[in-house]
Amino acid sequence: MVTLNVDTLLTKEAVFEKLEPTENLEPIDVLCDINSKVRFSVDTEGNPEVSINDRHFGMEMDAFFDAGRYIGLGSSYIKKSPIDLTLQNLNTWYQRTLKRSMRFVAQNDKIVRLSDKLNEFSSNVVLIDELLKKIGEDKVLGFHRASTSPASTSVSIVCDKRFDINGEDTLYGGIHYGNSIINETPLNLSGYMFRLVCSNGAISQQNVIQRNRNTNMFQQNEWIGNNALPVFNHIDTEFKYLKKLEAINIEGSIGKTLENLFKAYPMSKKIQAQIHEYIAEHNVITMYDLYNAITYVGTHSEDVTDDFRLGDNLQRISGRLSENSRCCHECASILV
């Protein structure tokens, strides 16, 4: 890998260590009908358990709530209901009524999640390794962010495609990898922008390819191999979008611009306040400055640290902003 003197970038080894919690998972697929051997119970301390084909597992609460959700029992209902009633409902449905295949995802003798999607099950480490080989590890400067859970894995790769705005602001293009072990979202690759001065990131919403039913005939590693270079080679277009943002002056219409932004892309009042705070402390004159405000909050907010999917969402909003913004010729406000 090319060496870059930026403390915020992670090494490949550090990223793979971060991904370890969702490695070594075992998918157990069961047809839940009158012949299935699935039985839910609790241990002596009231913790949920399940037996699957005579194998006994503990259950994470997320998995227990998953089991209820698939038969119409919400987590709030399960928390309030007598455990015996919940177990009776679960066992009736999973032993007789459900009549469809379910995937129990196991790790270290514990079920961590359930899913009704039985797609190909691959290691994130293996897929990212394939991605790096395809784009060339010599082009990789490092990794900006990496987070994982059974529901969602997010890894941002920074490459050596450099672009300067005004000769001062340096950005690097890369690729964002997204996946879900339990198939809540499809495997996807997107363009990624990394701003050197503040270590901000943004995820493209046009330069994105998702694995879908039309491409499921390809194995996941083969799909990665087919799509890595098209996404990587399209990064130059992302830079052109950002250059256009710099030419859109919003100095006299920031309030209206933010009103339109928050209406188009709903976010919590707390996040809105953080964006307002950034703008108050920085010289925000162009749409590119506003783009940087959102990427900053989407990368550095403490709320993002606690919820990486929130950070990904804000970085995607930045991507949409760079690709879809236009100016109203009547009121001079920005339409998003």
Backbone torsions as a table, in degrees:
resi	resn	phi	psi	omega
1	MET	NA	148.1	174.3
2	VAL	-70.2	139.0	-179.2
3	THR	-87.3	132.1	177.0
4	LEU	-127.7	130.1	-176.6
5	ASN	-81.3	66.6	177.8
6	VAL	-131.5	116.3	-174.9
7	ASP	-64.0	-26.5	-173.9
8	THR	-76.2	-16.5	-179.5
9	LEU	-78.3	140.3	-179.0
10	LEU	-98.2	153.2	174.2
11	THR	-83.3	164.9	176.5
12	LYS	-59.3	-41.9	-179.0
13	GLU	-63.5	-40.8	179.7
14	ALA	-66.0	-38.2	179.0
15	VAL	-66.2	-45.4	-179.6
16	PHE	-63.6	-31.0	175.4
17	GLU	-67.7	-39.1	177.0
18	LYS	-64.7	-29.4	-178.5
19	LEU	-84.5	-6.9	-175.6
20	GLU	-55.6	-36.6	-178.9
21	PRO	-58.7	-22.5	178.2
22	THR	-110.3	17.6	170.7
23	GLU	-94.1	164.9	177.7
24	ASN	58.1	35.2	173.7
25	LEU	-89.6	147.6	-178.8
26	GLU	-117.9	118.2	175.7
27	PRO	-82.6	129.4	177.3
28	ILE	-119.0	107.3	-176.3
29	ASP	-96.3	129.5	-174.3
30	VAL	-134.4	131.6	170.8
31	LEU	-82.3	112.1	-174.2
32	CYS	-89.5	90.0	177.1
33	ASP	-140.0	-162.2	-174.6
34	ILE	-64.1	-19.1	-179.6
35	ASN	-96.8	-3.4	-175.7
36	SER	-74.6	149.6	177.8
37	LYS	-110.6	69.6	178.3
38	VAL	-122.0	123.9	179.4
39	ARG	-140.4	124.6	178.7
40	PHE	-92.5	145.9	178.7
41	SER	-157.7	-175.6	173.9
42	VAL	-130.9	154.1	178.1
43	ASP	-84.5	-173.5	-175.0
44	THR	-65.7	-18.7	178.6
45	GLU	-99.9	6.4	177.3
46	GLY	85.5	10.6	178.1
47	ASN	-82.4	138.4	-176.6
48	PRO	-67.6	147.1	177.8
49	GLU	-138.8	166.4	174.8
50	VAL	-152.7	140.9	172.4
51	SER	-106.2	130.1	-179.0
52	ILE	-128.0	114.2	-179.4
53	ASN	50.5	46.4	177.0
54	ASP	70.4	9.0	172.3
55	ARG	-100.6	135.8	-174.7
56	HIS	-103.9	132.3	-178.5
57	PHE	-133.7	145.4	163.4
58	GLY	-75.8	172.0	-179.9
59	MET	-136.1	131.2	167.9
60	GLU	-67.3	151.3	-179.7
61	MET	-62.1	-33.9	176.5
62	ASP	-58.9	-40.6	179.2
63	ALA	-68.0	-39.5	178.8
64	PHE	-63.8	-41.5	177.1
65	PHE	-66.9	-36.6	174.7
66	ASP	-57.3	-46.6	-178.4
67	ALA	-58.3	-41.5	178.1
68	GLY	-69.0	-39.9	-177.0
69	ARG	-60.2	-36.8	-177.6
70	TYR	-72.6	-10.4	174.3
71	ILE	-116.9	15.7	174.0
72	GLY	90.4	12.5	178.5
73	LEU	-103.0	114.8	178.6
74	GLY	-75.1	161.5	-178.3
75	SER	-62.8	-36.9	179.6
76	SER	-65.4	-37.0	177.4
77	TYR	-65.8	-43.6	-179.1
78	ILE	-62.8	-39.4	-179.3
79	LYS	-64.4	-31.7	-176.0
80	LYS	-90.7	-24.2	-172.6
81	SER	-82.1	152.7	172.6
82	PRO	-59.4	136.6	-175.6
83	ILE	-60.4	-34.6	180.0
84	ASP	-62.6	-38.0	179.0
85	LEU	-68.0	-41.5	178.0
86	THR	-62.7	-44.4	179.5
87	LEU	-63.1	-40.2	178.7
88	GLN	-60.7	-45.6	178.4
89	ASN	-62.6	-45.7	-179.3
90	LEU	-61.5	-47.9	-176.9
91	ASN	-66.8	-36.8	177.2
92	THR	-62.7	-46.6	-177.1
93	TRP	-71.0	-46.2	-174.6
94	TYR	-77.0	-17.1	178.0
95	GLN	-99.1	-18.5	-175.5
96	ARG	-137.9	-51.2	-162.0
97	THR	-87.9	-32.0	-171.4
98	LEU	-62.0	-49.9	174.0
99	LYS	55.8	44.5	172.1
100	ARG	-153.6	164.4	-177.9
101	SER	-81.2	139.8	178.2
102	MET	-128.3	149.0	176.4
103	ARG	-107.9	120.5	172.3
104	PHE	-98.3	122.0	-178.0
105	VAL	-98.6	116.9	-174.3
106	ALA	-107.9	147.9	173.1
107	GLN	-149.6	121.3	179.2
108	ASN	52.7	52.0	176.5
109	ASP	62.1	27.0	176.8
110	LYS	-137.8	136.3	175.9
111	ILE	-82.5	122.1	-175.6
112	VAL	-99.8	-27.6	176.8
113	ARG	-157.4	162.8	173.0
114	LEU	-123.6	153.1	176.6
115	SER	-152.0	151.9	174.2
116	ASP	-98.9	6.6	179.1
117	LYS	-104.4	120.9	-173.9
118	LEU	-107.2	42.7	-178.9
119	ASN	-69.8	174.0	177.2
120	GLU	-54.9	141.0	-174.6
121	PHE	-114.5	109.4	-175.9
122	SER	-127.8	156.4	177.1
123	SER	-75.5	132.6	174.7
124	ASN	-61.9	-38.3	179.9
125	VAL	-61.2	-43.7	179.4
126	VAL	-63.8	-43.1	-178.1
127	LEU	-67.9	-40.5	179.3
128	ILE	-69.2	-35.5	174.8
129	ASP	-59.3	-42.4	178.0
130	GLU	-64.4	-40.2	178.7
131	LEU	-61.9	-44.4	-179.7
132	LEU	-64.4	-40.1	178.9
133	LYS	-63.4	-37.8	-175.3
134	LYS	-71.1	-42.5	-179.5
135	ILE	-84.3	-16.1	179.2
136	GLY	96.0	111.7	-177.1
137	GLU	-62.7	-21.7	177.6
138	ASP	-70.1	-14.8	177.9
139	LYS	-92.6	-5.1	-174.9
140	VAL	-93.2	123.9	177.6
141	LEU	-85.8	-29.1	-178.8
142	GLY	159.9	-168.5	-178.5
143	PHE	-120.7	133.0	-177.6
144	HIS	-83.0	-52.0	-177.6
145	ARG	-138.4	151.9	175.5
146	ALA	-154.9	124.9	178.9
147	SER	-145.8	154.0	-178.8
148	THR	-152.2	148.6	169.7
149	SER	-155.2	165.8	177.4
150	PRO	-57.4	-30.0	-177.6
151	ALA	-79.7	-31.0	-173.2
152	SER	-158.9	131.7	174.0
153	THR	-121.0	135.1	-177.0
154	SER	-135.8	123.0	179.1
155	VAL	-135.1	127.8	179.9
156	SER	-110.2	121.6	-176.8
157	ILE	-107.2	128.4	179.9
158	VAL	-102.5	125.4	-177.3
159	CYS	-112.8	179.9	-171.3
160	ASP	-89.9	22.0	174.0
161	LYS	-83.4	102.6	-173.2
162	ARG	-100.1	144.6	178.6
163	PHE	-145.1	134.3	-179.0
164	ASP	-114.3	133.7	174.3
165	ILE	-107.3	124.1	-178.3
166	ASN	63.8	14.6	-179.4
167	GLY	70.6	5.8	-176.2
168	GLU	-122.3	-43.0	-174.3
169	ASP	-92.2	113.3	-176.1
170	THR	-100.9	131.6	175.6
171	LEU	-124.5	153.9	175.2
172	TYR	-125.7	137.7	177.9
173	GLY	-90.6	154.4	178.8
174	GLY	-161.5	-154.8	-177.6
175	ILE	-132.8	136.7	172.0
176	HIS	-102.4	130.4	178.5
177	TYR	-106.7	127.8	176.9
178	GLY	-128.7	141.3	-178.0
179	ASN	-158.8	163.4	175.8
180	SER	-139.4	117.0	179.9
181	ILE	-58.1	-35.6	-178.8
182	ILE	-98.5	15.2	171.9
183	ASN	62.1	33.3	172.7
184	GLU	-70.2	-31.5	174.6
185	THR	-133.6	152.7	-178.4
186	PRO	-74.1	154.7	170.8
187	LEU	-57.0	132.3	-176.4
188	ASN	-149.6	153.4	174.7
189	LEU	-126.3	138.0	179.9
190	SER	-137.3	157.1	170.6
191	GLY	-67.0	151.6	-178.2
192	TYR	-136.5	139.0	178.0
193	MET	-115.2	129.2	178.4
194	PHE	-119.9	121.0	179.5
195	ARG	-94.3	121.5	-171.7
196	LEU	-66.5	-43.0	-169.5
197	VAL	-64.5	-36.3	-178.5
198	CYS	-118.6	3.5	-178.4
199	SER	56.8	41.0	177.0
200	ASN	-89.2	157.9	176.8
201	GLY	-133.1	153.4	176.0
202	ALA	-142.0	141.0	-178.1
203	ILE	-106.3	126.9	179.8
204	SER	-64.7	146.8	175.4
205	GLN	-115.6	-1.0	172.2
206	GLN	-107.9	-41.7	177.3
207	ASN	-85.4	71.2	-177.3
208	VAL	-141.2	137.9	177.5
209	ILE	-127.4	128.5	178.9
210	GLN	-114.1	143.5	174.4
211	ARG	-78.6	125.8	-177.6
212	ASN	-133.8	-172.5	-174.6
213	ARG	-62.2	-23.4	179.3
214	ASN	-79.5	-16.1	-179.6
215	THR	-117.2	9.4	-178.5
216	ASN	-70.5	-11.5	177.6
217	MET	-70.7	-17.1	176.2
218	PHE	-88.9	137.5	171.2
219	GLN	-62.7	153.3	-173.7
220	GLN	-59.3	-40.8	179.9
221	ASN	-68.0	-32.1	176.6
222	GLU	-69.8	-38.7	177.9
223	TRP	-61.9	-43.2	176.3
224	ILE	-58.2	-46.2	-179.3
225	GLY	-61.9	-35.3	-178.5
226	ASN	-74.9	-26.2	-169.2
227	ASN	-114.6	-10.0	-178.0
228	ALA	-61.9	-49.6	-176.4
229	LEU	-68.8	-40.0	175.4
230	PRO	-56.8	-40.3	177.8
231	VAL	-69.0	-45.8	-178.1
232	PHE	-61.8	-42.2	-176.1
233	ASN	-74.0	-13.3	-179.1
234	HIS	-90.5	-0.5	-174.9
235	ILE	-62.7	-32.4	179.4
236	ASP	-56.7	-33.4	178.0
237	THR	-65.1	-36.1	178.1
238	GLU	-61.3	-41.0	178.6
239	PHE	-61.5	-38.1	179.4
240	LYS	-63.4	-38.5	176.5
241	TYR	-59.9	-43.9	-177.6
242	LEU	-66.4	-36.2	178.0
243	LYS	-62.5	-36.6	177.9
244	LYS	-67.5	-36.0	178.6
245	LEU	-60.8	-37.0	-178.2
246	GLU	-64.1	-25.2	-177.4
247	ALA	-86.4	-6.3	-178.8
248	ILE	-96.0	109.8	-178.1
249	ASN	-86.3	128.0	180.0
250	ILE	-123.9	17.0	-173.1
251	GLU	-56.5	-36.3	-178.3
252	GLY	-96.0	3.3	-176.1
253	SER	-139.3	30.9	-177.4
254	ILE	-62.0	-42.0	-179.3
255	GLY	-59.2	-46.9	179.5
256	LYS	-66.5	-37.1	178.7
257	THR	-62.2	-46.4	179.2
258	LEU	-64.7	-38.9	177.9
259	GLU	-59.7	-45.2	178.2
260	ASN	-65.8	-39.4	-179.4
261	LEU	-62.1	-49.9	-176.9
262	PHE	-69.1	-25.8	176.9
263	LYS	-74.6	-40.3	-178.7
264	ALA	-74.2	-36.0	-176.5
265	TYR	-128.0	85.1	-176.2
266	PRO	-55.9	136.7	175.4
267	MET	-149.2	162.3	-174.3
268	SER	-64.5	156.3	177.2
269	LYS	-59.5	-34.2	-179.7
270	LYS	-64.3	-44.1	178.4
271	ILE	-67.9	-40.5	176.4
272	GLN	-57.6	-42.7	-179.5
273	ALA	-63.4	-36.5	179.4
274	GLN	-68.4	-35.7	176.3
275	ILE	-67.8	-42.7	175.9
276	HIS	-59.2	-41.9	-179.0
277	GLU	-63.2	-42.9	178.3
278	TYR	-60.6	-44.3	-178.0
279	ILE	-64.2	-37.8	180.0
280	ALA	-65.7	-27.8	-175.9
281	GLU	-97.0	-6.4	-177.2
282	HIS	-128.6	161.3	-178.2
283	ASN	-85.8	84.9	-177.5
284	VAL	-91.4	108.6	-177.1
285	ILE	-118.1	-37.8	-176.4
286	THR	-113.2	169.5	177.2
287	MET	-64.3	-28.2	176.4
288	TYR	-65.7	-36.4	176.3
289	ASP	-63.5	-40.5	178.5
290	LEU	-66.8	-40.4	174.5
291	TYR	-54.2	-44.3	-179.9
292	ASN	-67.8	-32.3	177.1
293	ALA	-62.5	-43.4	-178.3
294	ILE	-71.1	-42.3	179.3
295	THR	-65.1	-33.1	178.6
296	TYR	-64.2	-50.3	179.6
297	VAL	-63.6	-39.7	-179.2
298	GLY	-68.8	-13.4	-179.9
299	THR	-108.0	-37.7	-168.3
300	HIS	-111.9	-9.5	179.9
301	SER	-61.3	141.7	176.2
302	GLU	-61.9	-30.2	178.1
303	ASP	-64.4	-34.4	178.4
304	VAL	-70.2	-36.0	177.3
305	THR	-60.1	-38.2	-179.4
306	ASP	-80.5	-22.9	-176.0
307	ASP	-141.8	91.2	-173.5
308	PHE	-66.5	-23.7	178.1
309	ARG	-70.0	-28.6	173.2
310	LEU	-64.7	-42.9	177.5
311	GLY	-61.6	-43.5	177.4
312	ASP	-60.3	-40.5	-179.7
313	ASN	-63.1	-43.8	178.3
314	LEU	-65.7	-37.3	178.0
315	GLN	-68.6	-30.5	175.4
316	ARG	-71.9	-36.7	175.8
317	ILE	-60.6	-40.1	176.2
318	SER	-60.6	-41.2	177.7
319	GLY	-62.0	-42.5	177.9
320	ARG	-64.2	-39.2	-178.9
321	LEU	-60.2	-42.9	-177.0
322	SER	-71.0	-26.2	-173.3
323	GLU	-98.6	-19.7	-171.5
324	ASN	-121.4	-5.8	-174.3
325	SER	-67.5	143.4	174.7
326	ARG	-151.3	160.7	-174.8
327	CYS	-104.3	136.7	175.2
328	CYS	-78.8	122.6	-176.7
329	HIS	-74.2	-15.5	-178.3
330	GLU	-88.5	-44.8	-175.4
331	CYS	-112.6	-1.5	177.5
332	ALA	67.0	6.9	175.6
333	SER	-82.9	162.3	-177.5
334	ILE	-92.9	132.1	177.2
335	LEU	-99.5	133.1	-178.7
336	VAL	-127.6	NA	NA
